[in-house]
Amino acid sequence: MGADYYKTKESVKKYIELAKDVSGAKLIEELKKYLPAKSELLEIGSGPGTDWKILNTTYHVTGSDNSKEFLNHLNKTIPNEKFLELDASTLKVDNSFDGIYSNKVLHHLKDGELANSVKRQYEILKPEGIICHSFWKGEGSEYFKGMFVNYHKKDDLKRMFKGYFEILLIITYQEFEEGDSLLLIGKRK
Ligand SMILES: C[S@@+](CC[C@H](N)C(=O)[O-])C[C@H]1O[C@@H](n2cnc3c(N)ncnc32)[C@H](O)[C@@H]1O
């Protein structure tokens, strides 16, 4: 956390340009198998807003990010919607939700922060609420462009989530290279 990459006007502009052809459309199709339409959904790390727009065609979505620059961008490009300033590790929000979604966000959390996030997700979800998160697959962690990146394997994600969530789906998929990503869908216990 605390990485400048998502925090300056220039780098946010660059990220939005680089990510313009990338979306979580396929992940959202998986989510739809488990979370009914019109559910109240929290998105963590909405970033450019690409997935928010897709999610919003099916759900009542509350978008959020911990970067003021991304929030400025979201407020400017999607007016009349309220985006929350939320950190994934603490999720300081009073509302409760039917579902929580993130696409390539939670890998920025260290193991202890992810453990706290999982507990907070349990607390802000309604009974039997659904989570849907993607991660980079691999081992260990590194700093990439000053950002902390935590790689995960299926087993460590299962271990992290299983205290609070029943794992409904955990699959490997391709973002850029074969087998580089993991999708986890779970149900609040
Ligand atoms: C790789 S981008 C993904 C954005 C979007 N989900 C997408 O798929 O285009 C990561 C996003 O997560 C946000 N982010 C990083 N760490 C975060 C944290 N601890 N809490 C909330 N958002 C965070 C960044 O500001 C950025 O918008």
The ligand as a MOL file (V3000), in Angstrom:
LIG
                    3D

  0  0  0     0  0            999 V3000
M  V30 BEGIN CTAB
M  V30 COUNTS 27 29 0 0 0
M  V30 BEGIN ATOM
M  V30 1 C -4.9340 -3.1960 -10.8320 0
M  V30 2 S -6.0950 -1.9170 -10.4370 0 CHG=1
M  V30 3 C -7.6000 -2.7710 -10.8130 0
M  V30 4 C -8.7300 -1.7930 -11.0200 0
M  V30 5 C -10.0100 -2.4060 -11.5680 0
M  V30 6 N -10.5680 -3.3690 -10.6510 0
M  V30 7 C -9.7240 -3.0300 -12.9000 0
M  V30 8 O -9.8300 -4.2600 -13.0240 0
M  V30 9 O -9.4000 -2.2650 -13.8340 0 CHG=-1
M  V30 10 C -6.0530 -1.8640 -8.6970 0
M  V30 11 C -7.0180 -0.8370 -8.0970 0
M  V30 12 O -7.1030 -1.1150 -6.7050 0
M  V30 13 C -6.9150 0.0860 -5.9760 0
M  V30 14 N -6.2890 -0.3160 -4.7150 0
M  V30 15 C -5.0100 -0.7140 -4.4880 0
M  V30 16 N -4.8330 -0.9970 -3.1950 0
M  V30 17 C -6.0330 -0.7860 -2.5970 0
M  V30 18 C -6.4890 -0.9020 -1.2530 0
M  V30 19 N -5.6760 -1.2860 -0.2750 0
M  V30 20 N -7.7760 -0.5900 -0.9930 0
M  V30 21 C -8.6300 -0.2020 -1.9710 0
M  V30 22 N -8.2510 -0.0660 -3.2590 0
M  V30 23 C -6.9630 -0.3490 -3.5670 0
M  V30 24 C -6.0510 0.9610 -6.8490 0
M  V30 25 O -6.1760 2.3290 -6.5130 0
M  V30 26 C -6.5930 0.6180 -8.2240 0
M  V30 27 O -7.7070 1.3910 -8.5530 0
M  V30 END ATOM
M  V30 BEGIN BOND
M  V30 1 1 1 2
M  V30 2 1 2 3
M  V30 3 1 2 10
M  V30 4 1 3 4
M  V30 5 1 4 5
M  V30 6 1 5 6
M  V30 7 1 5 7
M  V30 8 2 7 8
M  V30 9 1 7 9
M  V30 10 1 10 11
M  V30 11 1 11 12
M  V30 12 1 11 26
M  V30 13 1 12 13
M  V30 14 1 13 14
M  V30 15 1 13 24
M  V30 16 1 14 15
M  V30 17 1 14 23
M  V30 18 2 15 16
M  V30 19 1 16 17
M  V30 20 1 17 18
M  V30 21 2 17 23
M  V30 22 1 18 19
M  V30 23 2 18 20
M  V30 24 1 20 21
M  V30 25 2 21 22
M  V30 26 1 22 23
M  V30 27 1 24 25
M  V30 28 1 24 26
M  V30 29 1 26 27
M  V30 END BOND
M  V30 END CTAB
M  END
